[in-house]
Amino acid sequence: MLSIFITLIGFFVGVLFLRIDKGLEKFKKEFLSLVAFQNSGYLPLMLVALILPEGRREVVFVNIFLFLIGFDLVIWSVGAFYLAKEKKEKLEITSLFTPPIIADILALTLIAIGLNRFIPDFIMKPASMLGDCGLPLAIFVVGANLAFVDIRSKANYKHIINLSIAKLLFMPLAFLGLILLVKPPYEIAFLLLLQGTMPSATSLSVIMRRYDTQDNIISLGIFWTHILFLFTLPLLLTVFSYFKLFIFG
């Protein structure tokens, strides 16, 4: 529910900026997707591993994995349909059941019925070692996606500036205000701020290539939001650290 809520907020913010920059109408689908969908898995997992202390780190890891169930359901079904609906005329129910979703549901089912306790070590240890490779590999995946971007094009830089303001400033400040208003538990508050601060999802460029759809500003938007994110994230985390004293004591 939280992942769907964040996506909806992103769409509303995108619509607001579409009214400010009329030239974005020709890139409406792309712009709304860039604002609504964030890099919700790779970067948050790496940042949590580096920032949070042991104990809280594991709780937020679980929250992110649960968050990704809803996010993957939306981006690979509704998101893909919205971006590439000229090539893909109807929304397919099978698009909801991607390998990550199936893996998450299977894992949760095993834990819920207690069968995870009976999985032998000769299976769990290799699986754990493979899982430990996830975060380093994520760095390569993000970098590989950004490598496809042609940053020499200067035609749409006005739109990229508006995207960066909407995605990296407006969205995080909106969620920071929400946290101050609602005062959720620390782990949920940190997850909200982290997801609201993330740059545009690299999966969007994968969707565009998968359905052979013309990539107007998707790749350029992904590239620049990731670059600028390196400067906006420390500032927003500093603000959050200051305000958390008033929220959590």
C-alpha positions in Angstrom: 0.0 0.0 0.0 2.9 2.4 0.8 4.6 1.8 -2.5 1.3 2.5 -4.4 0.8 5.6 -2.3 4.3 7.0 -3.1 3.7 6.3 -6.9 0.4 8.1 -6.8 2.0 11.1 -5.1 4.6 11.1 -7.8 1.9 11.2 -10.5 0.2 14.1 -8.8 3.5 16.0 -8.5 4.2 15.2 -12.2 0.8 16.6 -13.2 1.5 19.8 -11.3 4.8 20.3 -13.1 3.1 19.6 -16.5 0.9 22.6 -15.9 4.0 24.7 -15.1 6.0 23.6 -18.2 3.6 23.4 -21.1 6.3 22.1 -23.4 6.3 18.8 -21.4 2.9 17.8 -23.0 4.7 16.0 -25.8 6.6 14.0 -23.3 3.7 13.6 -20.9 3.9 9.8 -20.4 7.7 9.8 -20.1 7.7 12.7 -17.6 5.0 11.4 -15.4 6.7 8.0 -15.2 10.1 9.5 -14.4 8.5 11.4 -11.5 6.3 8.6 -10.2 8.7 5.7 -10.4 12.0 5.7 -8.4 15.0 3.5 -8.0 13.3 1.7 -5.2 15.5 -1.3 -4.7 19.2 -1.1 -5.7 20.1 2.3 -4.2 18.0 2.1 -1.0 19.4 -1.3 -0.1 23.0 -0.1 -0.6 22.3 3.1 1.4 20.6 1.2 4.3 23.6 -1.2 4.4 26.0 1.8 4.8 24.0 4.2 6.9 21.9 2.3 9.5 23.3 0.4 12.5 22.9 -3.3 13.0 19.4 -4.0 14.3 17.6 -1.2 12.5 19.3 -2.1 9.3 17.7 -5.6 9.1 14.2 -4.2 9.9 14.5 -1.6 7.0 15.8 -4.3 4.7 12.6 -6.4 5.3 10.5 -3.2 4.8 12.2 -2.5 1.5 11.7 -6.1 0.2 8.0 -5.9 1.2 7.8 -2.4 -0.5 9.2 -3.8 -3.7 6.4 -6.3 -4.0 3.9 -3.5 -4.5 6.4 -1.4 -6.6 7.2 -4.3 -9.0 3.5 -5.1 -9.4 2.8 -1.5 -10.4 5.8 -0.7 -12.6 5.8 -3.9 -14.6 2.1 -3.9 -15.2 0.5 -0.5 -15.1 3.8 1.3 -15.6 4.8 -0.7 -18.7 1.3 -0.5 -20.1 1.2 3.3 -19.7 4.6 3.9 -21.3 4.3 1.4 -24.2 0.5 1.1 -24.7 0.8 1.7 -28.4 2.9 -1.4 -28.7 1.2 -3.3 -26.0 -2.6 -2.7 -26.4 -3.9 -4.5 -23.4 -2.8 -5.0 -19.8 -1.8 -8.6 -19.3 -2.5 -10.3 -15.9 0.7 -12.4 -16.4 2.8 -9.2 -16.3 2.0 -9.0 -12.5 3.9 -12.2 -11.8 7.5 -11.3 -12.5 10.4 -13.5 -11.1 11.0 -11.1 -8.2 7.3 -11.1 -7.2 7.2 -14.9 -7.4 10.4 -15.2 -5.3 9.0 -12.8 -2.7 5.7 -14.5 -2.4 7.4 -18.0 -2.2 9.7 -16.8 0.6 6.9 -15.1 2.6 4.8 -18.3 2.2 7.7 -20.5 3.5 8.2 -18.2 6.5 4.5 -17.9 7.3 4.0 -21.7 7.4 7.4 -22.3 9.1 8.9 -24.4 6.4 12.0 -22.2 6.3 13.3 -23.8 9.5 13.5 -27.2 7.7 15.5 -26.0 4.7 19.0 -27.7 5.1 22.2 -25.7 5.4 23.6 -27.1 2.1 20.8 -25.1 0.4 20.7 -22.0 2.6 24.4 -21.3 2.7 24.9 -21.1 -1.1 21.7 -19.1 -1.3 23.0 -16.7 1.3 26.3 -16.4 -0.5 24.4 -15.6 -3.7 22.3 -13.1 -1.9 25.4 -11.3 -0.6 26.4 -10.7 -4.2 23.2 -8.7 -4.8 24.3 -5.3 -3.6 27.7 -5.2 -5.5 25.9 -6.5 -8.6 23.3 -3.7 -8.2 26.0 -1.1 -8.7 27.0 -2.7 -12.0 23.3 -2.9 -13.1 22.7 0.8 -12.4 25.9 1.8 -14.1 25.2 -0.4 -17.2 21.8 1.2 -17.6 23.3 4.7 -17.4 25.9 3.7 -20.0 23.2 3.7 -22.7 22.4 7.4 -22.2 23.5 9.9 -24.8 24.2 13.0 -22.7 25.3 15.1 -25.7 21.7 16.0 -26.7 20.8 19.4 -25.3 17.3 19.7 -26.8 15.4 18.8 -23.7 17.5 20.2 -20.9 14.8 22.6 -19.8 12.5 19.6 -19.1 15.3 17.8 -17.3 15.7 20.7 -15.0 12.0 20.7 -14.2 12.1 16.9 -13.7 15.1 17.3 -11.3 13.3 19.9 -9.2 10.1 17.8 -9.1 11.9 14.5 -8.3 14.8 15.5 -6.1 13.5 18.5 -4.3 9.7 18.7 -4.3 9.0 15.0 -3.7 11.5 14.6 -0.8 10.3 17.8 0.9 6.7 16.7 0.6 7.5 13.4 2.3 9.5 15.1 4.9 6.5 17.2 5.7 4.3 14.1 5.8 6.7 12.5 8.3 6.6 15.5 10.5 2.8 15.5 10.3 2.1 11.8 10.8 5.2 10.8 13.0 5.3 7.2 11.9 7.8 4.7 13.5 11.5 5.5 12.7 11.9 2.6 10.3 8.8 3.6 8.3 9.8 7.3 8.3 13.3 6.4 7.0 11.8 4.2 4.3 9.4 7.0 3.3 12.1 9.6 3.1 14.5 7.3 1.3 12.0 6.2 -1.4 10.9 9.8 -1.8 14.5 11.0 -2.3 15.5 8.4 -4.9 16.2 9.3 -8.5 14.1 8.0 -11.4 13.8 4.2 -11.9 16.4 2.7 -14.3 13.7 0.1 -15.1 11.9 2.7 -17.2 14.7 2.5 -19.8 14.5 -1.3 -19.8 10.7 -1.0 -20.5 11.3 1.4 -23.4 13.9 -1.0 -24.9 11.7 -4.1 -24.2 8.8 -2.7 -26.2 10.9 -1.0 -28.8 9.4 2.4 -28.0 11.0 5.7 -28.9 13.1 7.0 -25.9 12.6 10.7 -25.8 13.7 11.9 -22.4 13.6 8.7 -20.3 17.4 7.9 -20.5 18.4 11.5 -20.1 16.1 11.9 -17.1 17.4 8.8 -15.5 21.0 9.9 -16.0 20.7 13.4 -14.6 18.5 12.5 -11.6 21.1 9.9 -10.6 24.0 12.4 -10.9 22.2 15.2 -9.0 21.0 12.8 -6.4 24.6 12.5 -5.2 24.2 16.2 -4.0 20.6 16.3 -2.9 20.7 13.1 -0.8 23.3 14.2 1.8 21.4 17.5 2.3 18.0 15.8 2.8 19.5 13.2 5.1 21.0 16.0 7.2 17.6 17.8 7.4 16.0 14.5 8.4 18.7 13.9 11.1 17.9 17.3 12.5 14.1 16.9 12.6 14.2 13.3 13.9 15.2 14.7 17.3 11.8 16.3 17.4 9.9 13.3 16.1 11.6 10.4 17.8 13.5 12.0 20.7 
